[in-house]
Amino acid sequence: MLTLRESTASHHRRAEQHEFQREFVRGTLPRELYLRWLGQLLHIHAALESHLDRLVAGHPRFGAVFDDTRRKVGPLRKDLAFLGAAADQPALPAASAMVAWMDALAGTQPLALLGVLYVLEGSTNGSKFIARKVRPAYSLPADGSGTAYLDPYGDAQPARWQEFKAAMDALSLPAGEVEALVAAAQHTFDSIRELGAELLATNAAAA
């Protein structure tokens, strides 16, 4: 986990500093973009979870890192339904490219998909605070409806992240496999940044 954090720091920083993310944190992201963002992430998580299911089926020890409690497809569908948005939105090029990349990775280096999970699971640390901005911005209830994806663990967030870190470290992976995870995590941060840029660009074009 330390290697992942240190080796992805610059990629993480670039993703966080992108205008899409800054608007999200400020609570100024247009509601329509929030809905489209959820729809795009549904494509990404659906593909990732499908691949991780196969990885765990073949190597049960990875179930300590990814189990049913860490699934995000359900919360995404729940948010989209509550907000009255379609759950079958067409995938934008950035999301399609990420899904295609994960599909290829699953065939060649399936263990590297844990690097993707590291980024998306780690994002729940910051997104919990984003949810606090999103709720008043979109007039969402305090019970979490509409922000189930952003804040999936509630008050248990710190404990869930510690559990994830411990489970990852307990895998004791060889250096070569850690390198593959790092490369996948770096690519994931860059892909999420590209998705945000594309969402902003399509919104500007529509306006």
C-alpha positions in Angstrom: 0.0 0.0 0.0 2.9 2.4 0.7 4.4 1.7 -2.7 1.0 2.3 -4.3 0.5 5.6 -2.5 4.0 6.9 -3.2 4.2 5.7 -6.8 0.8 7.2 -7.8 1.1 10.5 -5.9 1.6 12.7 -8.9 -1.2 11.0 -10.8 -3.5 11.3 -7.8 -2.6 15.0 -7.5 -3.3 15.8 -11.2 -6.7 14.0 -10.9 -7.6 15.9 -7.8 -6.6 19.3 -9.2 -8.6 18.9 -12.4 -11.4 21.5 -12.8 -14.1 18.8 -12.7 -12.9 17.6 -9.3 -12.6 21.1 -8.0 -16.2 22.0 -8.9 -17.3 18.7 -7.3 -15.5 19.6 -4.0 -16.9 23.1 -4.1 -20.4 21.8 -4.7 -20.7 23.8 -7.9 -20.8 20.9 -10.3 -24.1 21.1 -12.3 -26.6 18.5 -11.3 -26.8 17.1 -14.9 -23.0 16.5 -14.8 -23.4 14.7 -11.5 -26.0 12.4 -13.1 -23.8 11.7 -16.1 -20.8 11.1 -13.9 -22.7 8.4 -12.0 -23.8 6.8 -15.2 -20.3 6.6 -16.6 -19.0 5.2 -13.4 -21.6 2.5 -13.6 -20.0 1.2 -16.8 -16.6 1.2 -15.1 -17.6 -0.5 -11.9 -19.7 -3.1 -13.7 -16.8 -4.1 -15.8 -14.4 -4.1 -12.9 -16.6 -6.1 -10.6 -17.2 -8.7 -13.3 -13.5 -9.2 -13.7 -12.8 -9.2 -10.0 -15.5 -11.8 -9.5 -13.6 -14.1 -11.9 -10.3 -13.3 -10.2 -11.6 -14.2 -6.7 -13.3 -17.3 -8.1 -9.9 -18.6 -9.3 -7.9 -17.3 -6.4 -10.1 -17.2 -3.3 -7.5 -15.4 -1.2 -8.2 -12.2 -3.0 -11.7 -12.3 -1.5 -10.2 -10.6 1.5 -9.7 -7.5 -0.7 -12.8 -7.6 -2.8 -16.1 -9.0 -1.4 -19.8 -8.1 -1.7 -19.5 -5.3 0.8 -17.2 -3.4 -1.5 -19.4 -3.5 -4.6 -20.4 -0.2 -6.0 -22.8 -1.1 -8.9 -25.7 -1.4 -6.4 -25.1 2.1 -4.8 -24.7 3.7 -8.3 -28.0 2.2 -9.5 -29.7 3.3 -6.3 -28.5 6.8 -6.7 -29.5 7.0 -10.4 -33.0 5.6 -9.6 -33.5 8.1 -6.7 -32.4 11.0 -8.9 -34.7 9.9 -11.7 -31.8 9.3 -14.1 -31.4 6.4 -16.6 -29.0 3.6 -15.5 -28.3 2.7 -19.2 -26.6 5.9 -20.3 -24.3 5.4 -23.3 -20.7 5.2 -22.4 -18.6 8.2 -23.3 -15.3 7.5 -25.1 -13.2 7.9 -21.9 -15.4 5.4 -20.1 -15.4 3.0 -23.0 -11.6 3.2 -23.3 -11.3 2.4 -19.6 -13.6 -0.6 -19.9 -11.7 -1.9 -23.0 -8.4 -1.4 -21.1 -9.7 -3.4 -18.1 -11.0 -6.1 -20.4 -7.6 -6.5 -22.0 -5.9 -6.4 -18.6 -8.2 -9.2 -17.3 -6.9 -11.4 -20.1 -3.2 -10.6 -19.6 -2.6 -9.4 -16.0 -5.8 -9.9 -14.1 -4.1 -9.3 -10.7 -3.3 -5.8 -11.8 -7.0 -5.0 -11.6 -6.4 -4.7 -7.9 -4.6 -1.5 -8.8 -7.9 -0.2 -10.3 -9.7 -1.2 -7.1 -7.1 0.6 -5.0 -7.9 3.9 -6.7 -11.7 3.6 -6.7 -11.9 2.2 -3.2 -9.4 4.9 -2.0 -11.6 7.6 -3.5 -14.3 6.9 -0.9 -12.1 8.7 1.6 -12.4 12.0 -0.1 -15.9 11.4 -1.7 -17.4 11.2 1.8 -16.6 14.9 2.2 -17.8 15.7 -1.3 -21.1 14.1 -0.4 -21.5 16.8 2.3 -21.2 19.5 -0.5 -23.4 17.6 -3.0 -26.4 17.1 -0.7 -27.2 20.8 -0.1 -26.1 21.7 -3.7 -28.7 19.3 -5.2 -31.2 19.5 -2.3 -30.6 15.9 -1.4 -31.7 14.4 2.0 -29.3 13.8 4.8 -30.2 10.1 4.9 -27.8 9.5 2.0 -30.3 9.1 -0.8 -28.7 10.2 -4.0 -25.2 10.0 -2.5 -24.9 6.2 -1.7 -21.9 5.9 -4.1 -20.1 8.9 -2.7 -20.6 7.8 0.9 -21.0 4.0 0.9 -19.8 3.3 4.4 -21.0 6.2 6.5 -19.3 6.4 9.9 -17.5 3.2 9.2 -15.4 4.8 6.4 -12.1 5.0 8.4 -12.4 1.4 9.6 -13.3 0.1 6.1 -10.2 1.8 4.6 -8.0 0.4 7.3 -9.4 -3.1 6.6 -8.7 -2.7 2.9 -5.1 -1.6 3.4 -4.5 -4.5 5.8 -5.9 -7.0 3.4 -3.9 -5.6 0.5 -0.6 -5.7 2.5 -1.4 -9.2 3.7 -1.3 -10.5 0.1 2.6 -10.2 0.2 2.8 -9.9 -3.6 6.2 -10.2 -5.4 7.8 -7.0 -6.7 6.8 -7.7 -10.3 3.1 -8.0 -9.5 3.3 -4.9 -7.4 4.7 -3.0 -10.3 1.7 -4.2 -12.4 -0.7 -2.9 -9.7 1.1 0.4 -9.6 0.9 0.8 -13.4 -2.8 0.0 -13.4 -3.4 2.5 -10.5 -1.6 5.2 -12.4 -3.6 4.6 -15.5 -6.8 4.6 -13.5 -6.1 8.0 -12.0 -5.3 9.4 -15.5 -8.5 7.8 -16.9 -10.7 9.3 -14.2 -9.2 12.7 -15.0 -9.9 12.2 -18.7 -13.4 11.3 -17.9 -13.9 14.4 -15.9 -12.5 16.5 -18.7 -14.7 14.9 -21.2 -17.8 15.5 -19.1 -16.9 19.1 -18.8 -16.3 19.4 -22.5 -19.6 17.8 -23.5 -21.4 20.0 -21.1 -19.8 23.1 -22.6 -20.6 21.9 -26.1 -24.2 21.4 -25.2 -24.4 24.9 -23.7 
